[in-house]
């Protein structure tokens, strides 16, 4: 009888695992499907209303530091909770990948918001939408990596893993450097906008967004999963759309804006 009960429990756990993986695959498919729609909406019709485009038409405004903290924190807490409550053994590849994801969002939640200088308030609706996305993506990435990834012990020596980790590191470094350049454009007491210069800003209008895109493309290459690929597709299409609207704004704002500076991809687009 005990053997039958044990087999029944294992079968139930297996079925729950398969159903959960199907859900994660469905979530990835939905994210991939909506990404080009969001891209086209931003490029053709709607500026994302925060930062220089902030508007009270999207709901009452809240402090930008508070908005960043609240909207990003699910992508930090959900993976941390999943990591510390996971009943399964974690392979080195899964541990490194979830660690990089947590590291990114620890910076985005606990460090980046409190370095912002004089940022415009954020509409509550945008903060809520960002929070929903971070909850959705945080759950999808952490559940796949910690419960369903099944990486071999030598995955960390595979070429795609090594290349992906290098791209992730370069992208995050570039993102942080370019964010610092933007923060320091104005001296204390100065107002108005300036043309950012230095690092990837010499090549594209939004070096920070380009860096973050490379970061998540590297994550997808290292992970080699549908879930990470979905996040990379979303980052590519969403951040390239924002880069397009920012590029157009710079051209209209500054007559001396560098004509050889591209929208999103150095030397190409």
N, C-alpha and C positions, 0 to 999 in steps of 0.2 A: 504493500500500500504506500509506504514512504517513497519507494522508487517511482511509483506512478505519480504521486503528488509532485515529486521533484521534476519529473519530465514535463508535467503540466505547467509548472511554474516557468521552466525554461522556454517552453513553447509560447506561453503568454508574453514573456519578456522579448522573445524574438519577434513576435507579431507587433508588439508595441514599438520595437526598434525600427522595423520596416515601415510602419505607418508614420513614425516620426521623420524618418529619412525622406519619405514621399512628401511630407509637409515641407521639409526644408528645400527639396527640389522644386516644389511648387512655388514657394516663396522666392527662390532665385529666379524662376521663370517669370514671375510677375514683375520683379524688379527690372529684369532685362526688357520686358515688354513696355513698361511705362517710361523707361529712360529716354528713348527718342521722342516721345510725346512731350515730355518736360523740356527737352532740348529745343524743340521747335516752338513751343509756347514762349520760352524766354527769348529766343532769337527774333521771333516775328512780332510778338505782342507785348510781353510783360517783363519789365525789369524787376529782378528780385528785390523787394522793397526793404533792404537794410543797408547799412553803410551809407554811401553817398546817395543812394536811392531810397532811403528810409521815408516812409509815409504813414500818416495816421489814418489814411483811407483803409488800411488793413487791420484796424483795431487799435486800441489804446497802446501807448508806447511804454516800454519798460527799460530800465537801465541796461545798457549793452553788456556790462559785465555779468549782471544777474542772468540775462538771457542766455549768454554763452554757457555759463555754469549749468543752468537748469536743462538746457537742451542737449548738452553733450553727456551729462552724467549717466544716463542709462547705458551708453556704450562702454562705460567704465565699470559700473557696478554689476551689470548682468554677466559679463565674462568672468569677473572676479568671483561672483557667487557660484557660477557654474564650475569654475576651476577648483574651488575649495570644497564643493559638495559632490564632485564627480566620483562615482563609485568605481570607475574603470581605471586601469593602468594607462598612463599618459606616455606616449612615445616621445623621444627627443624632438622630432619635427613638430608634433602638435604643441609641445610645451614652448618651443621657440616662437612658433607662429602666433599662438594666443598671447605670448609675452609681448611680442611686437605690437599686436593690436591694443593690448592694455597700455603699453608704454605711450603709444600715440594719443590715446584718449585720456590718459593721466595728464599729459601735457596740455591737451585741449581743454580739459576740465579744471585743472588745479593750478596751472601756470599761465597759459596764454590769456585768459580773460582778465587777469589782474595786472597784465602788462599794457592793456589797451589804454591809450591816451586820448581822452576827449572824444571817444566815439559817439556817434549819434545813437539815440535810443532805438530800440528794435520793436516793431509791431508784435503784439502778443500772438497773433495768428501765425507769424513766421516762426517764432520760438516754439509754438506748439507743434507745427508741422515738422520742424527739425527734431524735436524730442521724439515724435512718433517714428521718424526714420531711424534715429539712433537706437530706439528700443527694438524696432524690427530687425535692423542689421546686426545689432549686438547679439540678439538671440540667435539669429541665423548663423552667424560666424562661430559663436562660441559652442553652440550645440553640435554643429558639424565637426569642428576641430576636436572637441573633447569627448564626443560620444560616437561619432560615425566615420572618422577619417581613415583609420586602419593603415597608417603609414608603416612601412617597414623600418627596422632599426637603422638601416643604412640610407634612408631617404635624405638625410642631411648631407650626404656626400654626392648626391645626384647633381648633375650640371644645372638643371632648372632651379633647384633649391638654392644653390650657391649664387647663380646669376640673379635670381629673384630677391634674395636677401641684400645683395649689393645694390640693386636698384632701389629697394625700399630705403636703405640707409642714405643713399645719395638724394633721393627724393625728399625725405624728411629733413635732411640737413639743408637742402635748397629752400624748402618751404619755410623753415625757421629763420634762415638768413634773410630771405626776402620779406618776411613779416617784420623783422627787425628794421630793415631799410624803410619800410612804410611807416613804422612807428616813429622813426627819427627824422622824417622829412621836415617837420616843423620844429623850430627851436621854441623854447618856453616863451609863451606870450604871443607867438605868431598864429595867424589864422589863414584860411584859404588853402588851396591845393597846389601841389608842385608835381613836376614830372619825376617819377622815381628813376634812379640810376644805380648801376652796379649789379654785379652777379648776373642772374638770368634776366633782369630787367633790361640789359643791353640787347637782348635778343627778342623778348616777347613782352607784351604789355602787362601781363600778370604772372610774373615769375613765381610768386607764391602758389598760385593755382596750378601752374605747370608742374612745380615740384611735388605737390600733393597728388596729382594725377600719376606721375611716375612712381611715387610711393606705393599706391594701391595696385598699379600694374605689376610692380615687383612682387607684391604680396600674392597676387593671383598666380604669377608664374611659379613662385615657391610653393604655394599650396596646391596648385593644379587641381582645383575643385570648381564645381559649378557655382557654389556659393561665393567664393572669392572672385570668380570671373564676373559674376553678376554685379558685385560691388565695384569692380574695376570699370565695367561698362557704364554703370551709373556715374561714377566719378568722372570718367572721360567726357561723357555727353553733358552732364550738368555743369562741370567746371569749365569746359570749353565754351558753353553758351554764356556763362557769366563773363568769361574772358572777352567774348565778342562784344557784349554790351559795354564793358569797361573800355575796350579799345575804341569803340565808336565815341564814347564820352570824352576820352582823352583827345581824339582828333578834333572834336568840336570845341573843346575847352582851350586847347593850346595851339596857336598858329605855328609854333616852332617844334611841334611834336615830331620826334625822329621818324622819317618816312620809311626807313629800312627796318623798323621794329615790327615784328609780326604779331598776329593776334594770339596764337597759342603754341604753334610748333616752330622752333627756330629754323630760319632760312626757308620755310615752306609756306605755312598758312598763318 
